[in-house]
Every structure is written in structure tokens, then in C-alpha cells.
């Protein structure tokens, strides 16, 4: 209760106390506002004319504040003109009582407004509980989705390894290419959905090798011209295996399988695409696969090239074999690339010499 007349405060305190209410008393508008913000009462009774802030101003400030806007406010004033009532309602007051106040009417008005306050409190608490439950369920759903994604990626790795099993590739090779491609995509600033699609699609870049005869696929050393033409067909075979899927990352895997041996200068295969006509995911995977091929054991080449030599080779082929931007992002991702290589290291690989510059 706020009123600048001590007699009025004492009278209202006596009436409200007999009705069983705890009462906070304020002698001016500023004190009423401060007490309301600090104590968060269930209802506020305000005189209009007070030192400092008047009842209208206190009402407006309380109704503008998110914390106090649902607190019922009753203007209690000796002013009974219609314009005063209208002004009180426009300021946000919930009711208006004339002085001298009839205790019975006061009790009825207070009980009615407190019921409304209790309902509003219930709705606020319900909304808060609902938001907390939604947040909790969202976290649970995200955790479940993450598990599904993890299982899906593991299945992709294992199926991709099955396609290359005769080629003696390791699961670590497939994981490295996948994560190299992801790291480059991140550095290029691609959106999260595209980055994730590349992570899932890149492991399947060589799935078409399942259709290459063993005597060609496993041949040590270089292939002759006829064998090489057959070997190159793994790109189109892989694309055909995965084409027509309703899942985006499988469709992307088909694109990668078909284009990861294309070259920026147009001298690649199977279609001789040039520059930006090569899909970006294919350009990224081409570099990731080349880097891993150079730094890992292969049946057609003895020995493992050092990181330093491999990166220099990639730099020398910037703008010819590889997309210049992809090369730049690869080099800028050197710390992540080295981390991936160390995390998914083949047991048969010997220690690397040098480092990525």
C-alpha cells in the first residue's frame, strides 16, 4: 500500500491485516516502486497524488517491467472523476477504488484480483515448466540423433571397407579421407549440413572398385593401357551403385565417386570436366584422397612419401590437378590434417618424415 498520508496508511494496514494479509507500506511513489521490484507482492494498492512518482507513473513502470507486469494494481484515490479512472486504466491499473474505502468492497476486489494473479502465476509456471521439458526432450532427442548418426557413419565406413577389402585398404584409410574432406570443407566455410554430407559421402568415393577384376585391382606396379581403362571404370561403377537414392548424402556420394578423379585443368577422368564444372565435393575429395594415397601404403607403389614432399607436390599442382581454393584451405588446415592422420594411423605405416608447412 502506497499513500503519502500516514492516517490512510494506518487505516488500510489495519483493514488488510484483519483480513489476514501481510502489508508493505510506502509513503511515496519511489518507495512503492522500489518495494514492488524488491519484494514482488501479490497485489499493489496506490494513491494517485504522492511525492515523486505519482500513482499513474508507478503503475506504468510496473506494467512495463516483465517481472512485475502480472501483479494486479488497484488505484485508491479520493479523485472520483471519470477522467481519473480512465487515466488509471490507460496506465495499466486493474481496478479503481474511491476513498473512503468500504472494507467489504475492498475485500471482494482483492479476493477477485488475487484469483486472477494466482491463475497468471500458474500459467507462467506452467509455461516455464513446459519450456524446461521441451528443452530436456530436445537434448534427449539430439543425443539419440547423434547416436544414430554415429552408427550410420560407422556402417558407411564398414561397407566402404568391404568394397575395398580385396584392395587391402584399411578402415583407417577410409576414415582419414572422410575427415580430411570434412576439415577442408570446414575451412572453406561451407554450411554445417554440406560439411556433414561430405563427411558421410566421402568414404564411399572408391566403392566402385568392387566391380574391378582382382588381377587388375591388385596388380603391383603400373597398369598397361587396357588395364588402366578398366581401372578407371570404378568411378562410373560407383556412381551407378549409388545413383537414384532418396537420401542426400548417398546422392552426393554418387557424385563424389564419379568426379573424384577429375582434374582442375580438365585432364582427369571419366568425363574430362574442367574447373568449376567439377562438383565441389568431388574437388575436395580428390585432394583428400590424393594426400592419403601419397602418405600411405599402396599396392601399385612401394614406400610412403613424407608429409613435406606430399604437401609440396599438392602445392605444385595448384591450378592444374587441384582447385586452387581447395589447396589453400587444405594447407591452412595443416594442424587438423596432422591430427586426423595421427588419430587414424595404419599399423603398417612407418613414421612420417617432415611436417605440413
ABEGO torsion letter per residue (X at the ends): XBBABAAAAAAAAAAAAAAGBBBBBBABAAAAAAAAAAAGBABBBBBABBBEBBAAAAAAAAAABAAAAABBBBBBBABABAAAAAAAAAAGBABBBBOBBBAAAAAAAAAAAAAAAAAAAAAAAAAAAAAAAAAAAAAAAAAAAAAAAAAAAAAAAAAAAAAAAAAGBBAAAAAAAAAAAAAAAAAAGBBAAAAAAAAAAAAAAAAAAAABBAAAAABBEBBBAAAAAAAAAAAAAAAAAABGBABAAAAAAAAAAAAAABBAAGABOAAGBBEAABBAAAAAAAAAAAAAAAABBBAABBEBBBAAAAAAAAAAABGAABBAAAAAAAAAAAAAAAAAAAABBBAABBBBBEBBX
